[in-house]
């Protein structure tokens, strides 16, 4: 049980495929993580199963007679009772258009045939942990909503403390030193202050914005709590499938943060934290992930964290000097980074920690 852990011990996973052989293969893979597979041979049969007993995860083939996997997903996502059940599409093809359509409909992931048991287990494990975290967050919010008004400020602060604790765990999982989060936070503040003095950004960055990015930046990689530790600490190169799993930390983090209900005083903080978590690996030229945004399509806070995170990594993990780091980063200006932000960052580099 290397992926499911506690969530998989009680998890019911619905497998939907019109081919019996595929159902049997997936059944054995799912049993391998200690979860309980439930089988359905069609979209219609799957709906009946879902309404009888709500599973924690659904693996569905796309191409099936009658109701296909896309239509099944549409119906599930339109129903309040089933919209939060993660759906992983399975197909013999990996056409990008099929992947995009599935994700647009609300699918959580996409697995191609023939099945690689380790990949299936890894991706199923991620979704199970995320589903469990989502339910825990909903239960926490239900309890919090019963709290008396005079405790609301304290509760919101406690939520932030939990987020920072999770962010600390995520950083340690990625082999960063204890000081990494504080350093990232302070350097984002310093860079934002420098940008505020530039005519290019003075209308976009207020004092409140600077305070908020200092608080939100440390949550950029919180999604790493959903990534297998073995992949985060791998010293050798990752395979394409493994890299795809690691890259899902952006959407995992954004989803966890987005599910956290906060008071009005904290909306800016959460909204910025979600943008940072989801988009801090997007590149200025559109070559990044998860959505391939480019240029000003990338939220400004994510642009700031992107460049600061690379600087911190080079000077911390790689032990480069400040000057060496900026020489390396200069080759990525206008490729990975907003060139205007890079120019400002380099000008104020002596202020960076």
N, C-alpha and C positions, 0 to 999 in steps of 0.2 A: 504494500500500500504506500508507494512512494509519492503519489500525487494527491489522492483524495483525502487522506488523513481522516479527521473526525467527521468532516462533511460527507465523505463517501461511505462511511459505515452505515448510515441510515438513508443514503440517497437512492431515490427511485429514478431511473433513467429510461425514457421511452425511446425505442428504436423503431423508426418508420422506414420500411423499404419493401418494395414489391418482390424483390428477389430473396428467396429463403436463405440462399448461401450467404448473402451479405448480412442478413439478420443474425445468422449463426456466428459468423466471424466477429461481428461487433459485440454480440452477447458474451463471447468468451473474453474479449478485450475488456469489457466493462466489469465482468466478474473479477478480472485480475486486479482491480483496485478496490474490491470489496463492496462495490455498489450493487444494487438490485436491478437488472435489466427487465424491462417489460416490452414485448414485441407487438408490432402492428404491421399489417401487410398493405395498408392503404391510408390515404389521408383521412377518409371517412372513419375508418376503424380507429385511427389515432385520436380524432376528436372525441369519440365515445370513451376511449381510455382516459383522456385528459379530464373530461367532465366527471368521470367516476372517481378518480383519485388523482389529485394534482401532482405530477412529477416535478422533480427539482431541475430537470434538464431534458431537452428533446433533441435527438439526432435524427434528421429526416433527409431522405433522398430527395433530389429535386425533380427528376423525371420519373413520374409514376402515372399509370392509367387513371383516368378520372381526375380527382383532386391532386394536383402536383404539390411539391414542397412549398413553393412560393405562396400558393393560395392558402395552404394550411397555416403558414406563418401570418398571412394577412388576417385571417380569422382569429388566431390566437392573440395577436397584438391589438385587435379591435375590442377585445373583451377585457373588462376591468379585472376579472378574476384570474386571467391567464396571461395578461400582457407582460408580466415581469418574469415569466419562465424563459430562461435562455434557450435559444434555438441555434443549433449548429447544423449547417447545410452540408450534405455529403453528395459528391458527384464524381463521375468518371472524367470530367473535364475541369480545366482550370482557366477557362476563358475569363479575362478580367471583367467583361461586361456582366457575366453571371455572378461573379464575386460582388461587384458593385451593387447589382440589383438585390442580391440577398441581404447585404448589409443595409441598404436603403430601406428595406422592408422591416428592419429591426433585428435581423439575424446577428448573433453574437460572434460567429466564427464560420470558417469554411474549411472542410477537409476533403481531399481528393482520394480517389481509389487508384491503385490498390492501397489498402490500409497499412500503415506502418504502426504497429501496436504502441510503440513508445510515444509517437506523435499524438495519436488519438488519446492516450492516457494523459499526456501532458496538457492537452487543450481541454479535455473534459475536466481535469483536476482544477485548472484555472477557473473555469466557469462555475464549478461547484463551490470553490472558495468564495468567488465573487457573489454567487447567489446567497450563500450563508451570510456573508458580510452585509449584503443588501437587507436581508431579513433582520439581522441584528440591529442595523441602523434604523429600520422601520420600527422595531420594537423599542429602541432607545427613544426615538422621537415620540412614540405613543406615550411613553412614561413621562418624557419631558413636558409634553403638552398639558399634563395634569399638575405640573408644578405651579406654585403660587407666583404671582408677578414679581414680588420682591426678591425672588431667587433667580430670576431670569438672567441677570448679568453674570452671576456666578456660574450658572449652567453653561452659558455660551463660552465663558473662559475655559471651563473644564473641557468642553468639546475641542477647543483649540489646543489645549494641553495634550489631549489624546492624539490629535492629528500630528502634533510635533513629535510625540513619542513614536508614533508609527513611522513618521518621516526619518527619525533617528534610527529605527530598526532597519528601514529600507536602505539607508546610507551605509550602515555597518554591513548589511548583506552584500553590498557592492564593494566592500573592502575600503571604504573611505574612513579617514580618521575621525575621531569624535568631534574635532573642531570644524569639520567640513561645512556643516549646516550653518553655524554662526558666521563663518567666513563668507559663504555664498550670500547670506542675507545682508550682511554689512556692505559687501561689494556691490550688490544690486542697488542699495540705497545710494552709495557714493556715485555710481554711474548715472543713476536717475537725476541726482542733484546736478551733475555736470551737464546732462542733456537739457535740464530746465533752463540753463543759462545760454543755450544755443537758440538762435532764431528759428532753426528748423523744428525744434521740439517745444519751445516755450509755451505754445498754446495747448499742448497736449499733456503736459506734466505739471500738476499742481503740487502743493505741499502735502495734501491728503493722498495724492497718488504715490508720492515718495514713501509716506508712512505705510501705505497698503502693500506696496511691492516688497518692502522689507519684511513684512509679516507673511506674505504669500509665497515668496520665492523658495523657501525651504521645503515646500510641499511638492516641488516639481517632479520628483521621482518617487512619490509615495506609492505609486502603482507597482513598484518592485516587490511589495509584500505579496503580490499575487504571482510572482515569477519563481520557478524552482531555483533554490539556492545554488544547485550544482551548475546551472547555466550562468548565473550572475558571477560566479567565482572561477569559471573555466579559464585556464591560462592559454589553452590552445584555441585555434579558430573555431567558431561555431559554424554548423551547417546552415544551409538556407532555411530549412524548417525551424531549426533552433533559433536563428536570428529573428524569424517572424514571431516566434513566441516571446522573445525578449522585447521586441518592439511593441507588443500589446500593453506594456506597462503604461503607455501614454493614455490609452483609452480606459484601462482599468482605473488609473488614478483619477481621471476626469469623472468617471462614473461614480466612484466612491465619494468624491467631493460634491458632485452634483446632487447626490441623494441626501446630503446632510442639510436639513432644514435649520435655518438660523434666523435670528431676529433682524429687524431692519438695519440695526447698527452694524451688522456684519455682512450684509449682502454684497457690498463692494469687495470685501475681502474674499468671500467664497467665489464670486464670479471671476475675479482675477485669478484666483488659485486654480479654478477649472481651466481657464484659458492657458495658463502656464503649463499645467500638467499635460494637457492634450497636445499643445502645439510647440513645445520648446525644442522638439527635434525636427521641426519644419525648416527648410533651407530657403534662403533668399531667392535662389534661382529655381525653386520648385522641385528640387530633387530629394526633399526630406520626406518624413512620414509623421502622422498616419494618413494625411489627406492630400499631400503634395501641394500645399498652399505655396504661393510665391509672393515676393514683394510685400506690399502693404496689406495683402490679404491676411498676413500673419499678425495676430494681435501684438501690440507694441510691447506689452509686458513679457510675452514669450520671446520676442526678439532680444530684449534686455537680458533675460535669464539665460538664453542660449549662448550668448557671447561670454557672460560671466562664468557660466558653468564650465565652458571649455578652458577659460583662463585658470580657474581654480584646479581643474583636473591636471592641466599641464604643469602647474607650479607645485601641486601637492603630490599626486600619484606619480607623475613623471619626473619630478624634481628639477624642472627647467627653471632658469632664472626668469625674472620679469621680462628682460629684454629678449631672451631666447623665445619665450612664450609668444610675445607679440610679433616676432619675426615669423614664427610658424603660422600664427593666426592671420597675418597679413596676406598669406596666400589664399585664405578663404574669404577675404572681404569681397563682396559682390557675388560670392558663390554660396557660402553658408550664412554669412552675416550681412546685415544692412551696412553698407559701406560708411554711411554717415555716423552710425553708432560706433563702428570700429574706430573711426577717426577720433571721435570724442573720447572713447575709452583709452586709446593710446595716449592722447594728450594729458589725461588725468591719471595715467598709470601709476605714477609715484604715490598717489593717494590710496591706491588699492592695497588691501591687506594680503 
